[in-house]
């Protein structure tokens, strides 16, 4: 599960970098794009699940 979380964090970083590049070039809106927001929400959900599993079953 941690590998999937790491992958999701990488995807968020890539999306964030692309958005920042577009904003710096004057192509993008200042508002955070919907896909970046969705990825952030998914990451929060996965972290909550991981914490719940760790509290229920303990850590390795």
Secondary structure as the mmCIF struct_conf table of DSSP 4:
data_model
#
loop_
_struct_conf.conf_type_id
_struct_conf.id
_struct_conf.beg_label_comp_id
_struct_conf.beg_label_asym_id
_struct_conf.beg_label_seq_id
_struct_conf.end_label_comp_id
_struct_conf.end_label_asym_id
_struct_conf.end_label_seq_id
HELX_RH_AL_P HELX_RH_AL_P1 UNK A 2 UNK A 24
TURN_TY1_P TURN_TY1_P1 UNK A 25 UNK A 26
BEND BEND1 UNK A 28 UNK A 28
BEND BEND2 UNK A 30 UNK A 31
HELX_LH_PP_P HELX_LH_PP_P1 UNK A 32 UNK A 33
HELX_RH_AL_P HELX_RH_AL_P2 UNK A 34 UNK A 57
#
